Amino acid sequence: MPTPRPNRIPGTPGQNCCRKPCRRRFYLAISLILTCAILPVGCASWSSWPGHEDSPHSDRGGPTLPLKKITRTIELETRFVQIRFDPADPDQLQSMWQWVDETVLSPETRTVLRHNGLRIGKAAQPERLVGKLDALQSAQSPDIVADFLSSVAVSSHQSEGTKTIPMRLGKRYELPVRLPIQGDQVVIIHDHPQPIGRTLRDPQFLLAVTPRPDRVASQIRLRVRPEIQHGDMQQDWVQGDAALRIDVRRQSWSLDSMEFELAGGEGDLFVVSETTERKGLGREMFGGKNVDQMEQQTVLLIRIANVPTPAEKL
């Protein structure tokens, strides 16, 4: 005989319907308990990462190593060494050339430069070369006035002191070797087949230096060309990277026949000076008188201070 089903009042939920809210409350409570248990572990794991500000493992008081600055540009160091010329010993600078390799230039280039009073080479023993120049400078009698004027760069017509020049490949840089000479000056260049003379107003002698890449990644090639700027300032329009720009400069006499190239790596030292027979362009560039109207000779040292590696260029 079938069991009679209980009568259900209309509009009243059954027994199964009453159990569902209870189950939901139970599952919600379990979820909250598990969440509270997991959160501290997660926070502890996050705080245990090195460098987190709340980490007990971080050493706030420890020494911090300074970051090494990576130089991504070529750097040249130039130094002008001025030696007082002694007429009784005109060969006083000759001894320094025993530590200089002049064969880095071709014989044809050396001949052209010598005819114009210029002598150039690469230091084979830089320490001895610099020591010799320092000894020649220290052998001079001290002059307080000359030292003061030298500190403010007005003791002579030549450039003075040491300077670091940052460079980029393919970009031209101007290195003045002396101040402008006031008035009209006759400059004679010994060019084959005959000398060339020009009258220039307020001439200033300089070296135009352009660094170029070398086959060896750790080396560069310095293309150097003597130039003479003269005359008044002139305004010209020059094509730039994005638009035209105004360029104000003087006229320039570029001495292409005396252009030379120096190849070297980081730390290499080059020497530029005048010949024993003081003459021509060499004497105009590296000779002259100091504030006491005494003859002096200037030796230009060019050192490749930095050549960035391919990784440093990135």
FENSUL-V309480 format. One record per helix or strand of 2 or more residues. SS is the DSSP state (a for helix, b for strand). FROM is the first residue (numbers start at 1). LEN is the number of residues. If there is no record, write none. Layout:
ss=SS from=FROM len=LEN
ss=SS from=FROM len=LEN
This chain:
ss=a from=15 len=33
ss=b from=74 len=11
ss=a from=87 len=3
ss=a from=94 len=6
ss=b from=100 len=2
ss=a from=102 len=3
ss=a from=107 len=9
ss=b from=118 len=6
ss=a from=126 len=13
ss=a from=144 len=8
ss=b from=161 len=7
ss=b from=172 len=5
ss=b from=184 len=8
ss=b from=194 len=8
ss=b from=204 len=10
ss=b from=219 len=21
ss=b from=244 len=11
ss=a from=256 len=3
ss=b from=260 len=6
ss=b from=269 len=6
ss=a from=280 len=7
ss=b from=289 len=2
ss=b from=295 len=12
